[in-house]
């Protein structure tokens, strides 16, 4: 199973969209384990949206959609809903 996720850093008003097959470890990486990369600069992150897929290609396709301008609008709505 694959998960497309939306993270939000309230402190920095930043969003991050990704996909993984291991959400727990990936979230831990974003929030504490990683020592390099984009997400370490904007900690802490919280999960505000998830979508589950059986197929890796479908998850990758949805991640790409969420990173588009229409997808970003959708993400902003999810963030405002979860505040």
Secondary structure, DSSP 8 states (H G I E B T S, - for coil): -EEEEEEEETTTTEEEEEEES-HHHHHHIIIII-SSSGGGGG---EEEEEEEESSHHHHHHHHHHHTSHHHHHHHHHHHHHH-
